[in-house]
Amino acid sequence: MQGQPQRQRGLALFDVLIALLVLALGVPALCRLQALVLLEGSNARARAAAAQLAREKLDDLRQFTQLPAAGGGTYGFDECGDDRGGRENADGSLMVAAGDIALSDFRYQRHWSVSGYSWCDAAALTPGVCSGSARAALLQIRVTLSWTQVDGSAAELSLDGAIAAIDPLLAGGALIRRPSLLPPAPLPL
């Protein structure tokens, strides 16, 4: 059996060096990827919390119980303004206030701005001049939250919404059909 070549068994030194090189490059890359995934996951949680805090304030501003300002725990539409307005405690302080909010390892700054819009009367005496109502017909709200992310960079989220000046006591009346003495009109064919 001296004429037959022997079969090689085991790994050659070259194969071991290639495997070590692949591990030496792959393991640090996986560690960097894991760190990036953790960082972005934390930033995503912060962004989701900021969106929830902005929605909370926008919903709070929609909870007025009457149009005129009242004070003393009653929130009126006319009280809504930059960093003011919303449901109130009995002492008149806001339940959902502007300023610092500490939540899940992040510190947020919540502020909002309000722009009022009025409907223009097409039959006004002077063209282009809106009716002289003291109350805006529609408020455009922008709630902004800012915070510092895990990597130290600044982040900001803004949520826009609108609130119409509709008296809550009369709002449901638009959905109720008043009874009529006349029979309903026939549907066109």
C-alpha positions in Angstrom: 0.0 0.0 0.0 2.9 2.3 -0.4 1.8 3.5 -3.8 -1.5 5.0 -2.7 -1.6 8.6 -1.5 -2.7 9.1 2.1 -6.0 11.0 2.7 -5.5 14.3 4.4 -7.3 14.5 7.8 -8.0 17.5 9.9 -7.7 21.2 9.1 -4.8 22.9 7.4 -3.3 25.9 9.1 -4.5 28.1 6.2 -8.1 27.1 6.8 -7.8 28.0 10.5 -6.3 31.4 9.7 -9.2 32.2 7.3 -11.7 31.2 9.9 -10.0 33.5 12.5 -9.9 36.4 10.1 -13.7 36.0 9.4 -14.4 36.0 13.1 -12.1 38.9 13.8 -14.0 41.0 11.2 -17.5 39.7 11.9 -17.7 39.9 15.7 -16.8 43.6 16.0 -19.2 44.4 13.2 -22.0 42.5 15.0 -21.2 44.4 18.2 -21.5 47.7 16.4 -24.7 46.7 14.8 -26.1 45.6 18.2 -25.2 49.0 19.8 -26.8 50.8 16.8 -30.0 48.8 17.2 -30.1 49.5 20.9 -29.5 53.3 20.3 -32.2 53.5 17.6 -34.6 51.5 19.7 -34.2 53.9 22.5 -34.6 56.9 20.2 -37.8 55.3 18.7 -39.3 54.9 22.2 -38.5 58.5 23.0 -40.2 59.6 19.7 -43.2 57.5 20.4 -43.5 58.9 23.9 -43.2 62.5 22.5 -46.0 61.7 20.0 -48.2 60.5 22.8 -47.5 63.6 24.9 -48.4 65.8 21.9 -51.6 63.9 21.2 -52.5 64.1 24.9 -52.3 67.9 24.8 -54.1 68.3 21.5 -56.9 66.2 22.8 -56.9 68.2 26.1 -57.3 71.4 24.2 -60.4 70.0 22.4 -62.1 69.4 25.8 -63.6 72.9 26.3 -67.0 72.8 27.9 -68.2 76.3 26.8 -67.1 79.0 24.4 -66.5 82.0 26.7 -63.6 81.9 29.2 -64.8 81.1 32.7 -61.8 80.3 35.0 -62.1 78.4 38.3 -61.8 74.9 36.9 -64.1 75.5 33.8 -62.3 75.5 30.5 -63.7 77.7 27.8 -62.7 77.9 24.1 -61.6 81.5 24.4 -59.0 80.6 27.0 -57.0 78.6 24.4 -53.7 80.4 23.4 -49.9 79.9 23.3 -49.0 77.6 26.2 -52.3 78.2 27.8 -55.7 76.5 27.7 -57.0 73.0 28.4 -58.8 71.2 31.2 -58.3 72.8 34.6 -58.0 71.7 38.2 -60.3 73.4 40.7 -57.7 76.0 41.4 -57.5 77.0 37.7 -54.1 75.3 37.0 -53.8 73.2 33.9 -54.1 69.4 34.1 -51.8 69.0 31.1 -49.4 71.9 31.3 -46.6 73.3 29.2 -43.0 73.0 30.3 -40.8 70.1 31.6 -42.0 66.5 31.6 -39.8 63.7 32.8 -40.8 60.3 31.3 -38.9 57.0 30.9 -35.3 58.3 31.1 -36.0 61.4 29.0 -36.8 65.0 29.8 -39.2 66.6 27.4 -40.2 70.3 26.9 -43.8 70.7 25.8 -45.1 73.9 24.2 -48.0 74.8 21.9 -48.9 77.7 19.7 -52.3 78.8 18.6 -53.4 80.8 15.5 -57.0 82.0 15.2 -58.9 82.1 11.9 -62.2 83.7 11.2 -64.7 83.2 8.4 -65.0 86.1 6.0 -68.5 87.3 5.1 -68.9 87.4 1.3 -71.6 90.1 1.6 -69.5 92.3 3.8 -69.7 96.0 3.1 -66.0 96.3 2.5 -64.5 93.5 0.3 -61.8 91.4 2.0 -62.8 92.5 5.5 -63.9 89.7 7.8 -66.9 90.1 10.2 -66.1 91.8 13.4 -66.5 88.7 15.7 -64.1 88.8 18.7 -63.9 85.0 18.7 -62.0 83.1 16.1 -64.0 80.5 14.2 -61.1 78.0 14.0 -57.9 77.6 15.9 -54.9 76.0 14.4 -52.8 74.3 17.1 -49.2 73.2 16.9 -48.0 71.1 19.9 -44.2 70.8 19.9 -42.1 68.5 22.1 -38.3 68.7 22.3 -35.8 66.5 24.1 -32.2 65.2 24.0 -31.7 61.8 22.5 -29.4 59.1 24.0 -26.5 60.1 21.7 -26.8 63.8 22.9 -28.4 65.1 19.7 -31.5 67.4 20.0 -34.8 66.0 18.7 -38.1 67.7 18.1 -41.6 66.5 17.2 -44.6 68.7 16.2 -48.2 67.7 15.9 -50.7 70.0 14.2 -54.5 70.1 14.7 -57.5 72.3 14.4 -60.3 73.1 16.8 -63.6 74.7 15.7 -65.5 77.2 17.8 -68.7 75.2 18.2 -70.6 75.4 21.4 -70.5 71.9 23.0 -74.1 72.3 24.2 -75.3 72.8 20.7 -72.9 70.5 18.9 -75.1 67.4 19.3 -78.1 69.3 17.9 -76.6 69.3 14.4 -77.0 65.5 14.4 -80.6 65.5 15.5 -83.3 65.8 12.8 -86.2 68.0 13.9 -89.6 66.5 13.4 -91.5 68.0 10.5 -95.3 68.4 9.9 -94.6 67.9 6.2 -94.2 64.4 4.8 -90.7 63.5 3.6 -89.9 64.5 0.1 -89.9 61.6 -2.4 -86.5 60.5 -3.6 -85.7 61.3 -7.3 -85.5 58.4 -9.6 
